[in-house]
């Protein structure tokens, strides 16, 4: 086993057989933190965005905050109820994509696929960037290096997920549950203090917010509606991640659909409770919160705040006031909130690869995304997601406020098409269903999906209107690019399948085989290639040498005659010292002279065993094979000749394979010997 293999095993763990996939499935207690961490973590930034939007009109607009929270909660409840119907109807894991493709057509499916791919990338970028900002506020050393820190976090998450769904789920379960307990505990304690009249104000309660120009009171009806719409659209970031469960149904233990539906219900109850409680508490505790770039709008007693004022996040301010007599409680809330923001990206790391594999199966994504790695995870999808998210974080310098403007557009596009597809699904089944009980269930499900469509359609319109110029146009552009790419990929695979389809002409044998053996020197690899070519019994066999130096050419011709080799040697003179072009042109000329024949090119190669030895030899054979692959009617055959160093490498690899591994005897394995396996 080489150094690379050892490093890979240390990073990923031992390989898993395909038959072990059942052991990687998740119970509900692990599936909840794996698939719901994104939606749950939105409690850390969705309330902040609501208050930032309302602050445009000053602190008096905060009176609407709890109403905005209720509106977001109603939308979440409707969406979750709709997705519970989806996981029962489509348990294969296609989620929104499968629903849209089956019921609305391939174009709708590709639209949903492109929207979800973009949203998953943004989920990682936003969550990791928010976590990096929390870390920078706690560790001054990271200030100014948030982007680099965020990229490092993405790399760590990628490595953890490459180890497999179950292992990553176990890793994330504990901090996610601690986060839920910490936030809910803080909210319960705050509510008790509020009921007893002992609720302390937050640190920003004595500040004054100056409204943005044009938003001063009294607001017109249109102005108020626009303000509330902006706050509502930002608060709807809490809904992202809900769709991941419908895409991840195959990762649940049996009964898959029931477990997924239960997990969705738990997600809705916990997320709604936390978000509404945080917003209500913040309002009651006198919170004053503005965009971090507009801190000059905050004043204290009419005086501007000192330079370098640090505006703490909403949850941090609430925790500091609630746990005023118990500092460990404050630190627990802040630490687990920052941690959950990082771990929330794991929802995308579970949803994106599964969606990518389904798109690959349908021919809308590269087939490499449909391959499972050593640990039965979709490794290529995980790596692709990580690379895209790292690029986005680096371009936007890990600034959550800038990234969040790109957020949720894609997911609400998929929400709408999914709900419309489910309505058509139930309508189609009702046309053939005769059982009264089944019809009642279908009608009820259709009503739920209709309500879900109404809610998500309104939200999508509001989001597009309020966020388009703020950056949402970039998301729409990215979705369009993915849509075009997916259709181009699908068209390519269809064309390839059509060209590769077997027909009667493929049974016709070539009229003749013209074989040529490439010669660089008269040595053992050349002689082996000549012998192999003779064994194939072609119609014509000749050796070809590209002459770039007259002295070397004459020397080879003399040696060829001295050895009395019975294969004619043709010399292709190359005055410009090109090696590849003369051979390609020569094979093309042969093929042109005999269109129904084939040209068989035998390339002798010697094989070295050490990586640095590769650098000492030119790669002419590789370049030649690459060029000849594009020549119709030309067959290329490599004739390898293994040098001693290749034998050393082979023996080293063999020793690694034969070395007993830990647990072999316990698993009933075999004691390996050099030449045989002896059963134990």
N, C-alpha and C positions, 0 to 999 in steps of 0.2 A: 504494500500500500504506500503510495507516494505521499509527499508532504501535502499536496493539494487535497488528496482524499482524506488524510488525517484531519486537516483543518476543517473540511466540510463536515466530517462526522462530529467533531467537537462542537461546531456551530449548530448543526441541525439535529444531531442524534443519529441513532442507527436507522437503517432503512426499514421500511415497512412493506410487507407483501400486500398485493391488491386484496387478498382475502381478509386482511385485517382492518378493512375500512369500517366495518361495523363497530369495532372498538374505539373509533374516533368520534362516534356520534355523541351528541350532547344531551344530558338531562336538562329539565327546565331550570333547575337552580343554577346551572352553568350557562345555559343559553341566554338567560335574562341579562347578565352583565356583558356577554359577548355581543349580542345583537341590539341591546337597548341602551348601551352606554352613551351613544351619540345623542339620542333624544333626551336622556336624563341629564347629560352634561350641559344641555342648552340652558339649564337653570343658571349656569354660571355667566352667561352673556346675553340671553334673550331679555331679562329684566333690565339690564344695563341699556340695551338698545331702545327699549320702550321709553325709559326715562330720558334718554338723550333726545329722542324725537319730540317728546312732549315739552322738553326744556326750551325748545325754540320759541315758545310763547310765554316762557317764564314759569316759575314754580306753581303758579295758580292752576296751570293746565294739568298738574299732577293729580288733581281731583278726578280726572278721567282714567287714571292708571288702572284702577281695579276693574273698571268696565272693559278696558282693552284686554286685560288678563282674562276676564270671563269670556269675551269673544274668541280669543285664541284657544281657550279651553274647550269651548263648544266645537270649534273646527277640529281640534285634535280628537275629541270624542267621536265625531262623525267619521273622520278618516279612519280611526282605529276600528270602529264598528264595520266600516266598509271592507277593510283589509281582512277582518275575520272571515268574511264571506269568500274573499279571494283565496286564502290559504286552504279553505275546504274544497273549493272548486278546482284549484290548480296547485296541487301539492308537489309538483315536480321541481319547483324552485325557480321557474321562469318569472314569477311575479308579474309586475306591470308589463314587462316585455311580452311574455307569453299571452297574457290576456289581450293586449292590443293586437298582437300578430294574428291570433286565432279569430278574433271577433271583428277587427277593423281592417285587417289586411297587412301585408308586409311593410308598406310605407309607414303606417302608424306604429308598427313594431319597431322599425328602425328609428323613428322619431323618439320613441320612449327609450330605446337603448342608448341613443346618443345623449339624451337628457340625463339619464341616470349615470352614465360614465362620467360626464362633466361634473355632476353633483357629488359623486363619490370622491373625485379628485379634490373638489373644493371642501368637502367634509374634512379630509385629512389636513389640508392647508389651513383652514380656519381653526380647527381644534388644536392643532400643534402650535400655531402662531399664538393663540390665546394662552395656551399653557406656557409658552416661552415668555410671554409678557408677565404672567404671574411669577414665573421663576426670576425674571429680571428685577421685579419689584421687591422680591425677598432676598435676592443675592445681588448686591450692587456690582459685583465683578462681571456679571453677564450683561449689564446695561450697555447698549450699543452693539452687542453681539447677538441679538435675539435671532437673527436669521441663521447664523452659523449653528447656534444651539438647537434651533428648530430642525435644521437639516440632520443634525446628529440624532435627535430624537426619532425622526422618521426612519433612519437607518436601523436604530435599535428595534423599533416596532416591526420593521420588515424582517429582521433576523428572527424575532420571536414568532412571527406568523409563519415563517418558512419551516418551523419545527412542527407545524400541524395545528389544526383547528382546536383539538381537545387540549393540547398543552398550552396554547395561547389563552384559551378560555379559562383554564384553571389559574393561570398567572394573573388574569385580569379580574377574576371573580371577587377576591378579597377586597382590593381597594374600591371596587364599585359598590359593594355592599357597605363598606365603611362610609363611603360618601353619602349613600342614601340615609344611613343611620344618623350621620352627623348633621345633614341638612334638615331632615325631619325632626330630629331632636332639638335643633336650634329653633325651628319654627314653632314647635309645641311649647318650648320654654318661653319664647317671645309672646305667644298668644296668652299664656298664663299670666305673664307680667302685664300684658295689656289689660286683661280682664281684672287684675288686682290693682291697676293704677300705678304699677311700679315699672312701667316700660321706659327705659332711658332713651334720650335722643341720640342719633348717630353723630359722628364727628363733624359732618357737613351741615348740621341743622341750623347753625347760626349764620350761614352764608346766604347771600342774595343773588338771584340769577337775573341778569339783564337780558330781556328778550332780543332775539335777532331782529335786525331792521326789517320792517314789513310785517312782523308777527306781534306787534304790540297790541294790547287789548284796547278797546273791545274788538274781538275777532268777528268778521262776518260769518254767515252760515257756511259759505263756500270755504272760507279759510279754516274754520273749525273742522269741517268734514275732511279737508285735505290733511290737516294736522293729525287727526285721529287715524286716517287711512295710512299715513306714513308710520305712525307708531304701531298700528296693527300689523302692517306688512313686515316690520322689523321683528315684532314679537312672534310672528309665524315661523321664524327660524327654529322655534322649538319643535316644529313638526318634522324636521329633517331627521332621517334615520328610521322613521316608522316603516318605510317600505323595505328596509333591509331584512326584516323578519320574513316577509313574503318571498324574498329572493333566497333566503337561507333555510327554507323548510327541509331540504334534504339532509341538513346537518343535525336535525333533531332526532331524538330516539323515537321509536314507535310507541303509540300512534302519532305520526309526525304532525298531521294537520291539527289534531286536538291540542297537542303540546304547543304548537306554534300559536294557535288562537288564544290559549291560556296565557302565554307569554305576552302577547299583544295587550290583553286586558290588564295584566299586571303593570305593563309599561305605562298605559294610559292613566291608571289610577295614581301611580307614584309620581309621574311627571307633572300631571295637572295639579296635584296636591302641593308639590314643591314650588312650582312656578307661581301659582296664585298666592300661596302663603308668603313667598319672598316679596312679591310686589305689594301686597297689602301691608306687611310689616314695614317695608321701606317707606311707604306713604305715611303710616302712622308715626314713624320715628323721625319724620322731618327731613328726609333725604333731599339733598341738592346735588344734581349730577348732570354734567354737560359733556359734550364731545371733548376728548383729551386735547384736541387741537384748538379748542375755544375756551381755555381756562381763564382768559382775560374777561370773560363774561361773568365770572364769579367775583363777588366783593364781600368784604366783612366790615360792617359799620360804615359803608360808603367808601372804604379804602380798598384798592386792589390787593390781591394776595401777593405774598412775597415770591420772588423768583425761585423756581425750583419746587413749587408746591406740588405735592404728590397726591393726586386724586385716587383714592383707593376704590376698588371695585365694590359694587353694591353689596354683595354677600359679605365681603370683608368688613364693611362698615357695620352691617347688621350684627355680625358675629362679635365684633369688638364691643358693641353696646350690650348685647344680650348676655355675653359672658364677661361682663365687667369685673366680676368678683372671682372669676375662674379662668385665668389666662390660658391654661392648657386646652380648654374648649375652643377658644379663639384660634389657637395655632392648629388644632386638629382640623377645624373647618377650612382654614386657608390652605393648609397643605394638601388635604384630600381633594379640594376643589381644583387646585392646580394640577394635581395628578390625574384627576378624572378627565380634564380637558385633553391631556395627552393620550390617555387610554381610549377616549371617545373615538379617536381615529381608527380604533380596532374594528368598529362597526363597518367602516368602508373596506378595511382589509379582509373582512369576511364576505361582504356583499359583492364587491367589484370582481374578485376572481371567479365567483360562481356565475355571475352575469356574463363575464367574458367567455367562460367555457361554453355557455349556452349559445352565445352569439357565434362562437367559433364552430360549434356543431351545425348551426344553420347557415354557415358560410358568410357571415357578416363581419367576422373578425379573423385575424390570422390564426391558423390551426394550432400554433404553439400555445395559445391561451387555453386550449382545451386539454392540455396534457398535465397529468398529475406528477409531482416531483417525488423524491425519495420518501418523503413523509406523508404522502397522499394528499398534500395540499397543491393547489394550482399555483405552482411556484412562479411561472412566467407572468401571470396576472398580478401577483403580489409585487414582483420586482417592477413591472411596468407602472403600477399605481404609485409606488414609492418614488420612482424617477420623475413622474409627472408632477407629483405633489412637491417634491424638492425644488423643481424648477419654478413652480408657482410661488412658493415661499420666498425663494431667493429674489425673484423679480419684484415682488411686492414688499420685500424687506420685513416679512413676518408681521405686518401691521394689520391687526384684526379688523379695525374700522374700515380699511380700504377693501379687504377681502370679503367682508360680510355683505357688501353691496352687490357682489356677484352671486351671492348665495340664494338658495331656495327657488330661483326661477325654474331651474331644470327639474327639481323634484315636483313642483306643482304642475308642470307640463305633463309629467308622467302620471301624477295623481288624476288629472282630468281625463286623459285618454284611458287610463285603467278603469275608472268608474264608468265611463261611457261603454267600454268594452264589456264590463260585467253586466250592465243593463241589457245589452244585446245578447249576452250569454243566457241570462235568465229568460228573456223573451223567446229565444230560439228553443229552449228546453220546454217552456210552457206550451209551445205549439204541439208538442208530441206527448207530453206527460198526461196521463189519465188518472193517476192515483190522487184522490182529494187531499190527503195529508201532505204528500210531496208537493202538490201545487200550492198549498198554503205556505209552506216553507219557502218555496221559490218566489212567491209574491212578496212575502215579508223581506226576503233578501234583496229583491229588486227595489223595494221602497227604500231600504237602507242605502243601497248604492245610488239611488236617485238623489237622496238627501246629501250624500257625500259629494256627488257631482255638483250639486247646486252650491255647496259651501266652497269647494275647491275652485270652481269657476270664478266665483266672486273674488276669492283671494288672489287668483292668478291675474285677473284684470287689475286689481289694486296694486299688486307687486310690480307688474310691468309698468304701470303708469307712474308709480312713485319712485321706482328704482332704475328706470331705463337710463336716464341721463347720469345717474350716480355710478354707473358701471355695469348695470344689468345687460347693456347692449353687448358687452364682451362675452357674457355667458351665452347669449343668443347666437352670437357669431361662432363661438366654439362649438355649440350644438350643431350649427349648420355645417361646419367643417367635418365634424365626426359623422354626420349624416351622409355627406357626400363620400367620405372615405369608406364608410360601411357599404354603400351601394357600389362603389368601384371594386371593392374587395369581393363582394358577392358576384358582380358581373365577371370578374376574373375567374373565380372558381367555376362558375357556370360554363364559361368558354373553355376552360381546361377540361372539364368533364365531357363536354361535347366533342372536343378534339380527341380525347383519349378513348372514347367509346369504340369498342371492337366492332369490326365489320368484316365482310368476306374478303376484302382486299388484303387484310392483314395476314391471311393464310398463304399468300403468294410468296414463293421463295425468290430471293434476289437472283438475277441471271448470272452474276459472277461476283467473286470476292477478290478484291485487289488488296493484298496485305503489304504493308511497309513497316519495317523495323527501324526505328530511329537510332542512329549511331553517333555517339560523341567521341568515344575511344573504342579500341578493340580490347575489351577486358571481359571479365567474367559476367557482369550484368548483361553485356551485349550478347555474348554467346548463349546465355540462358534465354534471353528474349528470342533469339533466332530459333533455338530448339523448340520453344513453346509455339512460335508461329508456324513452324513446319508441322507440328503435331495437329494443328487445326486444318491442314490440307487446303489452303486457299487456292484459287485458280491462278493467281499471280502472286509471287512473293519476291520482294526486293528490299535491300537495305538502303537507307537514305541518310546522307551526311550533308550538313550545311557547312560549306567551306568559307571561312572568313580569313584564312591565312594560307597562302600557297605552299609554304614549307610544311605546315602541319598536314595539309591535304595530301601532298605527295608522299609524306611519310606513312599516312594511313593506307593509301592505295598500295604502296609497296608491301606493307605488313599484311594487307588483305590477300594479295597474290601469294606471298610466301606461305601463308597458312592454308592456301588452297580452299578457301571457303566457297561452297557451291551455291552461294546466293549472290546475285549481281549487286554491286554497290553503285548507287547513283549519287553524284555530287551535285548539290544545288549551290551555285556560287552566290555569295552575298557580299557585294562590294561595300555595302554600308554596315556590315557586321551585325545585321539583324539575324536572329535565330528563329523566331516564331513566325514572322510573316512569310518567309519562303516556303515553310512546310504547309501553312494554311493555304497558300496560293496553289501549291502543287497538288494537295488533296482535292481542292476545289476543281482543278482542271481535270483530274482523273474522274471525278464524279460527273462533271459536265459531259465528258466523252462517253460515259456509260450511265445514263440516268437511272436505269433499273438495277444497277449493281450497287455494291457498298464498298467503302474503303475502310479497311481495318488497320488502325494505327497501334502498334505495340511500342510502348515507352518503357525502356529499362530504367529502374530506379534503385538506388541503394539506400538502405534504411539505417539510420543512426539511432542511438538510444539515449543520448544526453541532450538536454535542451540547448546547451551552448554549442553543441556540434551542428545543430540546425543552422546557426548563424554563420557557420564557416563554409556553407555550400549554397550555391545560387539556387533559385527556385524556378529555373527555366521550365522544368517538367510541369509544375503547377500552372504557370502562365500558359503553357501550350495546351494543356488539357482544358483550361477555361475557355480558350479561343475555339478549340475544336468542337466543344460542346454545342456551339452555335452553328456548326456546319451540317446541313442536312445530309443524310446518307453516310456519315462518318462515324465509325465505332472506335472508341478509345479504350485500350486495355493497358493497365499498369502491370509491369512484371517486376516485382520487388526482389531485391537481393539484400539479405540481412547481414550487416557487418557484425563483428564481435560485440561492439558496444550495445547493439540491439539485443543480443542474447543476454548480456549482463542486466539490462533493464527488464527483460522478460523474467529472468530468474529472481530479480528483486521483487517484482510484482507477484510472482508465484509464491515466494516465501511469505509475503504479506497475506495472500489468500489462504495459504495452508496453515498459517499460525492459528492455533486454537483461540477462540474468542470467549470472553466471559459469558457464562451461562450456557455454553454448548452442551455440556453434559446434563445440566438440569433440564434443558429442553429436549433431551433425547437425541442430540446430534451425533455426529460421527467424529472420530479422531482422524485427522487428516494426515496422510503420509504423502510423500512426493509422487508416488506412482499410483496410489489407489486410496480408497476410503474403506476403513475397517469399521464395520458396525459395532456399536457398543451394546 
